[in-house]
Amino acid sequence: MSVAELVAVRRARALQTRAENRALTKLTIGPSRWVRAATLTALVVLAALWLLPVVWGAITSFKHEAEAALPASWWPSMGWTLDAYQQVLSNSDLLIWMWNSLVVAVLVTILTVLISAMAAFAFSQTLFKGRGLLQWLTIAAIMMPGQILIVPLFRQMQALGLVDTFAGIVLPQIVAPVMVFILKRFFDAIPQELLDAARIDGAGSWRLFWTIVLPLSRSILVAVAIFVFIGAWNNFLWPFIVTTDPQFMTLPVGLSTVKNAYGVQYAQNMASAMIAALPLLLVFMLFQRRIVQGVATTGMGGQ
């Protein structure tokens, strides 16, 4: 394909994407131009208000520490500097904590998606005794605050000798009844005729799960994986309780110890927060289309 043809194909795709976005905007907001303009203006204003603290934190991270302690200002009067980032990277175990958070988040994501998908498939496409009771227990677990399980979970990890280990951080986080319920709703919408045809051809439950259900559910699986990854990356309470060794701390827990060690160092705290947010920002930018597709597909019942 020549360069001119490639340009033409890209231009056609861009025009198609714009047309789809306009159609989606009309569908979600309304056909009236004035209503759409007012709604979009309100959304832009709300987005700007939400971004203001983030922008202020980013600017503060590039200030000198002496100026960061002064009353808040938007523009650094003493000039821009990377001292806060250099101090955080050289005087703390930030890179170790980031690596720990990455390991924990990846393990939690893989195990949660796999276990939740298997449980959702069992609830959706198989018949077994006690299925209804287990589904009600799953729904009840969604409504149960996680904080009340902290003490029994810690005692279990302590009895198993998993305190200050990655296993102790990861295992309690892979139980996600919300994800089971979301995936079950999606699996329920898969055409039953397709699964029946596979069963007639001799496919068992395991083959149905791996070769038909999972490939058809790629968008929702990616969306669930991203949500689980973000939740595991930002989780503070459980890693804070189950870890005391700095070598096993995750990033949110480690950042709290930096604050205690240095006192109130506003520029360094903001620099730490910016570094901690970069991986999540990267994940969202890479997979934002998948997130939107997964949420939209789930809302339409998997159709």
DOMARTI-489108 format. One line per field, with one value per residue: residue number from 1; x, y, z of N, C-alpha, C, O in turn. Coordinates in steps of 0.2 Angstrom, whole numbers. Example, Ala and Ser with C-alpha at 12.3 -4.5 7.8 and 13.67 -1.06 7.14 Angstrom:
<sites>
num: [1	2]
nx: [66	64]
ny: [-28	-11]
nz: [39	35]
cax: [62	68]
cay: [-22	-5]
caz: [39	36]
cx: [66	64]
cy: [-16	0]
cz: [39	39]
ox: [71	67]
oy: [-17	6]
oz: [42	40]
</sites>
This chain:
<sites>
num: [1	2	3	4	5	6	7	8	9	10	11	12	13	14	15	16	17	18	19	20	21	22	23	24	25	26	27	28	29	30	31	32	33	34	35	36	37	38	39	40	41	42	43	44	45	46	47	48	49	50	51	52	53	54	55	56	57	58	59	60	61	62	63	64	65	66	67	68	69	70	71	72	73	74	75	76	77	78	79	80	81	82	83	84	85	86	87	88	89	90	91	92	93	94	95	96	97	98	99	100	101	102	103	104	105	106	107	108	109	110	111	112	113	114	115	116	117	118	119	120	121	122	123	124	125	126	127	128	129	130	131	132	133	134	135	136	137	138	139	140	141	142	143	144	145	146	147	148	149	150	151	152	153	154	155	156	157	158	159	160	161	162	163	164	165	166	167	168	169	170	171	172	173	174	175	176	177	178	179	180	181	182	183	184	185	186	187	188	189	190	191	192	193	194	195	196	197	198	199	200	201	202	203	204	205	206	207	208	209	210	211	212	213	214	215	216	217	218	219	220	221	222	223	224	225	226	227	228	229	230	231	232	233	234	235	236	237	238	239	240	241	242	243	244	245	246	247	248	249	250	251	252	253	254	255	256	257	258	259	260	261	262	263	264	265	266	267	268	269	270	271	272	273	274	275	276	277	278	279	280	281	282	283	284	285	286	287	288	289	290	291	292	293	294	295	296	297	298	299	300	301	302	303]
nx: [4	3	10	1	-11	-11	-12	-25	-33	-31	-37	-50	-53	-52	-62	-73	-72	-75	-88	-94	-92	-99	-112	-113	-113	-125	-134	-132	-132	-142	-153	-154	-145	-142	-144	-134	-123	-124	-123	-110	-102	-104	-98	-85	-81	-83	-73	-62	-62	-59	-47	-39	-33	-24	-15	-10	-3	6	14	19	27	38	44	56	59	58	50	39	33	28	13	0	4	3	13	30	41	54	59	60	63	71	74	66	62	74	78	68	70	83	84	75	66	60	59	60	48	39	42	37	24	20	22	13	1	0	0	-12	-21	-20	-24	-36	-44	-44	-49	-62	-68	-69	-78	-89	-92	-96	-107	-115	-116	-117	-125	-127	-129	-134	-131	-139	-139	-125	-124	-132	-125	-113	-118	-122	-109	-104	-111	-105	-95	-77	-69	-73	-68	-54	-48	-50	-44	-31	-27	-28	-18	-7	-7	-4	8	11	13	21	25	24	13	5	0	-6	-15	-28	-33	-38	-51	-65	-80	-88	-83	-85	-99	-101	-95	-103	-115	-111	-108	-120	-126	-121	-124	-135	-137	-125	-116	-123	-121	-108	-107	-114	-105	-96	-89	-83	-86	-74	-67	-77	-76	-63	-61	-72	-80	-71	-63	-74	-77	-67	-66	-73	-66	-53	-57	-61	-49	-41	-48	-46	-32	-29	-36	-29	-16	-18	-22	-21	-24	-25	-11	-4	-7	-3	11	27	40	51	55	45	35	22	19	10	10	24	25	19	28	39	34	33	47	53	46	35	37	33	35	42	33	23	30	33	20	17	26	21	8	11	12	-1	-7	-1	-6	-20	-20	-15	-25	-38	-48	-51	-57	-68	-75	-77	-85	-96	-101	-104	-115	-124	-128	-119	-122]
ny: [-6	11	27	37	30	25	37	41	31	32	45	42	34	43	52	43	40	52	54	44	48	60	55	47	57	64	54	51	63	71	77	91	105	116	111	101	109	116	106	100	112	113	101	103	113	107	97	105	111	99	96	107	105	95	101	111	103	97	108	113	103	106	117	126	120	129	139	132	130	142	153	147	148	150	152	148	159	158	151	136	120	103	98	92	80	74	73	64	53	49	49	39	23	23	18	4	3	6	-5	-15	-12	-13	-27	-33	-27	-32	-46	-47	-43	-52	-64	-61	-58	-70	-80	-73	-74	-87	-91	-83	-89	-101	-98	-93	-102	-115	-129	-133	-140	-129	-117	-106	-102	-99	-88	-78	-77	-71	-59	-53	-52	-41	-31	-30	-21	-19	-16	-22	-35	-34	-38	-52	-56	-52	-60	-73	-72	-70	-82	-91	-87	-77	-63	-48	-53	-55	-64	-63	-50	-50	-61	-59	-49	-54	-58	-54	-50	-41	-40	-53	-53	-43	-49	-61	-55	-51	-63	-70	-64	-69	-78	-92	-102	-103	-108	-120	-127	-129	-138	-149	-152	-158	-151	-148	-141	-134	-132	-124	-113	-108	-107	-101	-93	-84	-78	-71	-62	-52	-38	-34	-41	-35	-22	-25	-30	-18	-10	-17	-17	-4	-2	-11	-5	7	4	5	2	-12	-17	-8	-13	-26	-26	-22	-22	-12	-16	-24	-15	-7	6	17	14	16	29	36	34	41	54	54	53	65	75	89	91	99	101	89	79	82	79	65	61	64	55	43	43	42	29	24	34	32	19	21	30	21	12	17	17	4	3	11	5	-8	-4	2	-9	-18	-11	-12	-25	-34	-35]
nz: [0	-4	1	0	-1	12	20	15	20	34	35	32	43	53	50	51	65	71	67	73	86	87	85	96	106	103	106	120	127	120	107	105	101	109	122	122	121	133	142	139	142	156	160	156	164	177	175	175	188	195	191	196	209	206	196	204	214	205	201	213	216	209	215	225	242	252	247	244	257	260	259	248	231	213	203	203	212	215	205	194	200	201	214	224	218	216	230	235	227	230	244	249	249	237	224	226	233	223	214	222	223	210	207	217	212	199	202	209	200	190	196	202	191	184	194	197	184	182	193	189	177	182	189	179	168	172	181	197	213	226	220	219	232	234	225	231	243	237	233	245	251	243	249	261	272	269	280	291	290	293	305	307	295	297	308	302	292	300	308	297	295	285	287	282	269	251	248	259	257	244	243	252	244	232	232	225	225	218	205	201	200	190	179	178	174	161	155	155	145	133	118	120	111	104	114	116	104	104	114	109	100	108	117	133	150	153	141	135	143	141	127	121	129	136	125	119	128	130	130	142	151	150	155	168	173	172	181	193	194	196	208	217	216	222	235	252	265	269	265	273	286	286	283	290	287	278	266	260	259	250	238	242	256	259	256	266	277	272	274	288	291	286	291	288	272	259	245	242	246	237	225	227	226	213	206	210	204	191	185	185	177	165	162	161	150	140	140	139	129	130	143	142	132	138	149	143	135	146	151	141	143	137	124]
cax: [0	7	9	-5	-17	-11	-15	-32	-36	-31	-41	-57	-55	-53	-69	-78	-72	-78	-95	-97	-92	-105	-118	-114	-115	-132	-137	-131	-134	-149	-152	-154	-138	-141	-143	-127	-118	-124	-120	-103	-99	-104	-93	-78	-80	-82	-66	-56	-62	-56	-40	-35	-28	-18	-11	-7	2	12	18	22	33	44	46	60	56	57	45	33	30	24	6	0	5	3	19	36	44	61	62	58	69	70	77	61	62	81	78	64	73	90	84	70	66	54	60	58	41	36	42	33	17	19	22	7	-5	0	-2	-19	-25	-21	-28	-43	-48	-45	-54	-68	-71	-71	-84	-94	-94	-100	-114	-119	-117	-117	-130	-125	-132	-132	-129	-143	-137	-119	-125	-135	-119	-109	-121	-121	-102	-103	-113	-102	-89	-71	-65	-74	-64	-47	-45	-50	-39	-24	-26	-27	-11	-3	-7	-1	15	12	14	27	26	19	7	0	-3	-10	-21	-34	-36	-40	-58	-68	-87	-91	-81	-89	-106	-101	-93	-108	-120	-109	-108	-127	-128	-118	-130	-135	-136	-118	-113	-126	-118	-101	-108	-116	-98	-92	-85	-84	-86	-67	-66	-81	-74	-56	-61	-78	-82	-66	-62	-79	-77	-60	-67	-75	-60	-48	-59	-61	-42	-38	-51	-43	-25	-30	-38	-23	-11	-20	-24	-17	-26	-22	-4	-2	-8	1	18	31	46	51	57	39	30	20	20	6	12	30	25	17	34	43	31	35	54	55	42	31	40	27	38	44	27	20	35	31	13	17	29	16	3	13	11	-8	-9	1	-11	-26	-19	-15	-31	-44	-53	-54	-61	-75	-79	-79	-91	-102	-103	-107	-121	-129	-129	-115	-124]
cay: [0	17	32	41	26	25	43	41	26	35	50	39	31	48	54	38	41	59	53	40	52	64	51	45	62	65	48	51	70	74	80	98	108	120	106	98	114	118	100	100	117	111	95	106	117	102	94	110	111	93	96	112	103	91	105	114	99	96	115	113	98	109	123	125	118	135	142	127	131	148	153	144	152	146	152	148	165	157	147	129	115	96	96	88	74	71	71	59	47	48	48	35	17	24	13	-2	3	6	-11	-19	-10	-16	-34	-34	-25	-37	-53	-46	-42	-59	-69	-59	-59	-78	-83	-70	-76	-94	-91	-80	-94	-107	-96	-91	-107	-122	-130	-137	-139	-124	-112	-100	-99	-95	-81	-74	-75	-66	-52	-51	-50	-35	-26	-30	-16	-23	-14	-27	-41	-33	-41	-59	-58	-52	-66	-78	-71	-71	-90	-94	-85	-73	-56	-46	-57	-53	-68	-60	-44	-52	-66	-56	-44	-57	-60	-48	-52	-36	-42	-59	-51	-40	-54	-65	-52	-51	-70	-71	-61	-73	-82	-99	-106	-104	-113	-127	-130	-131	-144	-154	-154	-162	-147	-148	-134	-131	-130	-118	-107	-105	-106	-98	-87	-79	-74	-66	-57	-49	-31	-33	-44	-30	-17	-27	-30	-11	-7	-21	-15	3	-3	-14	0	13	1	8	0	-19	-17	-5	-17	-33	-25	-18	-22	-7	-20	-27	-10	-4	13	21	14	19	37	38	34	47	60	54	54	71	80	92	93	100	99	82	76	82	75	58	59	64	49	38	43	41	23	24	39	28	13	24	33	16	7	21	15	-3	4	14	-1	-13	-1	3	-16	-21	-7	-15	-32	-39	-35]
caz: [0	-5	7	-2	1	19	22	14	25	41	35	32	49	58	49	54	72	73	66	79	93	87	86	103	110	103	110	127	129	118	100	105	101	115	128	121	122	140	146	138	146	163	161	155	171	182	174	176	195	197	189	199	214	203	193	209	216	200	201	219	216	205	218	231	248	256	244	245	264	260	257	241	225	207	199	207	211	215	199	194	202	202	220	227	215	218	237	236	224	233	252	251	245	232	218	229	234	216	211	226	221	203	208	220	208	193	204	211	194	186	200	203	184	183	199	196	178	183	197	185	172	185	191	173	163	174	186	203	219	230	216	221	239	233	222	236	247	233	233	252	252	240	254	268	272	270	286	297	289	293	310	306	290	299	312	297	289	306	309	292	294	279	288	279	263	246	248	264	254	238	244	254	239	226	233	223	223	213	198	199	198	184	174	177	170	154	153	154	138	128	115	123	105	103	119	115	98	106	119	104	96	112	121	140	153	153	134	134	146	138	119	118	134	137	119	118	134	130	132	149	155	150	159	175	175	174	188	199	195	199	215	220	216	227	241	257	272	270	265	279	292	285	282	294	284	272	260	258	258	244	237	247	263	259	256	273	281	270	277	295	292	284	293	283	266	254	238	242	246	230	220	228	224	206	204	212	200	184	182	184	172	159	161	159	143	135	139	140	125	132	148	139	128	143	153	138	134	151	152	137	144	133	117]
cx: [4	6	3	-11	-17	-14	-23	-36	-37	-36	-49	-58	-56	-60	-74	-78	-76	-86	-98	-97	-98	-112	-119	-115	-122	-136	-137	-133	-141	-148	-152	-147	-137	-140	-136	-122	-118	-121	-112	-99	-99	-99	-86	-77	-79	-75	-61	-56	-58	-49	-35	-30	-22	-13	-7	-1	8	17	22	28	39	47	52	56	54	51	38	29	27	17	6	0	5	10	25	40	52	64	60	64	66	72	72	61	69	81	74	67	79	89	78	70	60	54	58	51	37	36	38	26	15	18	15	1	-5	-3	-10	-23	-26	-25	-35	-47	-49	-50	-61	-72	-73	-77	-90	-97	-98	-107	-118	-121	-117	-122	-127	-129	-130	-130	-133	-140	-130	-119	-128	-129	-114	-112	-121	-114	-101	-105	-110	-95	-83	-68	-67	-71	-57	-44	-45	-45	-32	-22	-25	-20	-6	-2	-4	6	16	12	21	30	22	13	2	-3	-8	-16	-28	-37	-39	-48	-62	-76	-90	-89	-84	-96	-106	-99	-99	-114	-118	-109	-115	-129	-125	-123	-129	-134	-129	-114	-116	-123	-111	-102	-110	-109	-94	-88	-87	-84	-79	-66	-71	-79	-68	-57	-66	-79	-77	-64	-67	-80	-71	-61	-68	-69	-54	-50	-59	-53	-39	-41	-47	-36	-25	-31	-32	-17	-12	-21	-19	-18	-23	-15	-1	-2	-4	8	21	38	46	52	51	34	28	20	16	8	19	30	23	23	39	40	33	42	56	51	37	35	36	30	39	38	23	24	33	24	13	20	24	10	5	11	3	-10	-7	-4	-17	-25	-19	-21	-38	-49	-56	-58	-68	-79	-81	-85	-97	-105	-107	-114	-126	-130	-125	-117	-119]
cy: [6	22	36	37	25	31	43	36	29	41	48	37	37	51	50	39	47	58	49	44	57	61	49	51	64	60	49	58	72	77	87	101	112	116	103	103	116	112	100	106	116	106	98	110	112	99	99	111	105	93	101	109	99	95	109	110	98	102	115	109	101	115	121	124	124	139	138	128	137	148	151	149	148	146	152	155	164	152	140	125	108	94	91	81	70	69	65	52	45	46	43	28	18	19	6	-3	2	-1	-16	-18	-14	-24	-36	-33	-30	-44	-53	-46	-49	-64	-67	-60	-66	-81	-80	-73	-83	-95	-88	-85	-99	-104	-95	-97	-114	-123	-135	-135	-134	-117	-105	-97	-96	-89	-76	-72	-70	-59	-49	-49	-43	-29	-25	-26	-20	-22	-19	-34	-40	-37	-49	-61	-57	-58	-72	-78	-72	-79	-93	-92	-81	-66	-54	-50	-54	-57	-65	-53	-45	-56	-63	-51	-47	-59	-53	-50	-47	-38	-48	-57	-47	-45	-59	-62	-52	-58	-72	-69	-65	-78	-89	-104	-108	-109	-120	-130	-132	-138	-150	-157	-158	-158	-147	-141	-130	-128	-124	-112	-104	-103	-102	-92	-82	-75	-69	-61	-53	-42	-30	-36	-38	-24	-19	-27	-23	-9	-11	-19	-8	2	-6	-9	5	10	3	4	-7	-19	-13	-9	-23	-32	-21	-17	-17	-11	-23	-21	-8	3	18	20	17	26	39	38	39	53	60	56	61	77	83	95	93	98	92	77	76	79	68	56	59	58	43	37	42	35	22	28	35	22	16	27	27	12	11	19	8	-2	7	8	-6	-10	-1	-4	-19	-17	-10	-22	-37	-39	-31]
cz: [0	1	6	1	9	22	21	19	32	41	36	39	54	57	52	62	75	72	71	85	93	88	93	108	109	106	117	130	127	111	100	105	107	122	128	123	130	144	145	142	153	164	160	162	176	182	176	184	198	196	193	204	211	200	199	213	212	201	207	220	213	209	223	237	252	254	245	252	264	258	249	236	219	204	204	207	212	210	200	196	202	209	224	225	216	225	238	233	227	241	254	247	240	227	220	230	228	213	215	224	214	203	211	215	202	196	206	205	191	190	201	196	183	187	198	190	179	187	193	180	176	187	185	169	165	180	191	209	224	226	218	228	238	230	227	241	244	234	240	253	249	245	260	268	273	276	291	296	291	299	309	300	292	304	308	294	294	307	303	291	288	280	285	273	258	246	253	261	248	240	246	248	233	226	231	220	218	206	196	197	191	178	173	173	162	151	151	147	132	125	117	117	103	107	118	109	100	110	114	101	101	117	129	143	152	146	133	137	143	131	117	123	134	131	118	123	135	133	139	153	156	155	166	177	176	180	194	200	198	207	220	221	222	234	247	264	273	270	271	285	292	284	287	291	278	266	256	257	251	244	242	254	264	260	262	277	279	273	284	296	290	287	287	277	260	247	237	242	240	225	221	225	216	203	205	207	192	181	180	178	165	157	158	152	138	134	140	136	127	138	146	136	133	147	149	137	139	153	147	137	140	126	113]
ox: [9	1	-1	-16	-23	-18	-26	-41	-42	-40	-53	-64	-60	-63	-79	-84	-80	-90	-103	-102	-101	-116	-124	-119	-125	-141	-142	-136	-145	-142	-149	-143	-132	-136	-133	-117	-112	-117	-109	-94	-93	-95	-82	-71	-74	-71	-56	-50	-55	-45	-29	-25	-17	-7	-1	4	13	23	28	33	45	51	53	51	49	47	33	23	23	15	10	-3	8	12	25	43	56	69	58	70	61	73	75	62	69	84	76	67	81	93	77	74	57	48	54	48	32	31	34	22	10	14	12	-3	-11	-7	-14	-29	-31	-29	-39	-53	-55	-55	-66	-78	-78	-82	-95	-103	-103	-111	-124	-126	-117	-125	-124	-132	-124	-127	-130	-140	-129	-116	-125	-128	-111	-108	-120	-113	-97	-102	-111	-91	-82	-64	-62	-71	-53	-39	-39	-41	-28	-17	-20	-16	-1	4	0	10	22	12	26	35	16	8	-4	-9	-13	-22	-33	-43	-42	-51	-62	-77	-95	-93	-86	-98	-110	-103	-100	-117	-122	-112	-117	-134	-127	-127	-124	-132	-127	-111	-113	-122	-109	-98	-108	-109	-88	-83	-93	-83	-79	-63	-68	-79	-67	-54	-66	-79	-78	-63	-66	-83	-69	-57	-65	-68	-52	-46	-57	-52	-35	-38	-46	-33	-21	-28	-31	-14	-7	-22	-13	-13	-20	-12	4	2	-1	11	18	41	42	50	51	28	32	22	19	8	20	34	25	24	42	45	35	44	61	53	36	37	35	26	38	37	21	21	33	24	10	18	24	8	0	8	1	-15	-11	-6	-20	-30	-21	-22	-43	-55	-62	-63	-73	-85	-87	-90	-102	-111	-112	-119	-132	-133	-127	-114	-120]
oy: [7	21	37	39	25	31	46	38	29	42	51	38	37	53	52	39	47	60	50	43	58	63	49	50	66	61	48	58	75	79	90	99	112	118	102	101	116	113	98	105	117	106	96	109	114	98	97	111	106	90	101	111	99	94	110	112	97	102	117	110	98	119	115	126	124	141	141	127	138	142	153	155	142	141	157	156	168	150	137	127	107	88	86	76	64	64	60	47	39	42	43	28	13	17	2	-8	-1	-4	-20	-23	-16	-27	-41	-37	-32	-47	-57	-49	-51	-67	-72	-62	-68	-84	-84	-74	-85	-99	-91	-86	-102	-108	-96	-98	-119	-118	-140	-130	-133	-113	-100	-91	-90	-84	-70	-66	-66	-54	-43	-44	-40	-24	-21	-26	-25	-26	-21	-38	-45	-41	-52	-66	-61	-60	-76	-83	-75	-81	-98	-95	-81	-62	-58	-52	-51	-55	-65	-52	-42	-54	-64	-50	-44	-62	-48	-51	-49	-38	-49	-60	-49	-44	-61	-65	-53	-59	-76	-72	-63	-81	-93	-109	-113	-113	-125	-136	-138	-142	-155	-163	-160	-160	-147	-136	-124	-122	-119	-107	-98	-98	-99	-86	-76	-69	-63	-56	-50	-39	-26	-33	-37	-21	-15	-25	-22	-6	-8	-18	-7	6	-4	-9	7	14	1	1	-8	-22	-16	-9	-25	-37	-15	-13	-18	-8	-25	-23	-8	6	22	26	20	30	45	42	42	57	65	59	64	83	79	101	88	94	89	72	71	76	64	51	55	55	39	32	40	34	19	26	36	22	13	26	28	10	8	19	7	-5	4	8	-8	-14	-3	-5	-22	-21	-9	-25	-42	-43	-31]
oz: [4	5	11	3	12	27	25	21	35	46	39	42	59	62	55	65	79	76	74	89	98	91	96	112	114	109	120	136	131	109	95	110	110	126	133	127	133	149	150	145	156	170	164	164	180	187	179	187	203	200	193	204	214	201	198	214	214	200	207	223	214	206	225	238	255	257	245	252	269	256	245	236	219	201	208	201	210	210	205	194	203	210	227	228	218	227	242	236	228	243	260	242	239	225	217	229	227	211	212	223	213	200	209	215	200	193	204	205	189	187	201	197	181	185	198	190	176	186	194	179	173	186	185	166	161	182	189	209	225	229	219	228	241	231	227	244	247	235	241	257	251	246	264	263	278	278	296	301	290	298	310	300	291	303	309	294	293	309	305	286	285	276	286	272	259	244	252	263	248	237	243	249	229	222	235	214	214	202	190	192	187	173	167	168	158	146	147	145	126	129	117	118	101	105	119	109	97	110	115	99	99	121	130	139	151	146	129	134	142	129	111	120	134	132	116	122	140	137	143	159	161	159	170	183	181	184	199	205	202	211	225	226	225	239	246	267	278	274	273	290	297	284	289	293	274	260	251	255	247	249	245	257	269	263	264	282	283	275	287	301	294	286	282	278	257	244	232	239	237	220	216	222	213	198	201	205	188	176	175	174	160	152	154	148	133	129	142	138	127	139	149	137	132	148	151	137	139	154	149	133	138	122	106]
</sites>
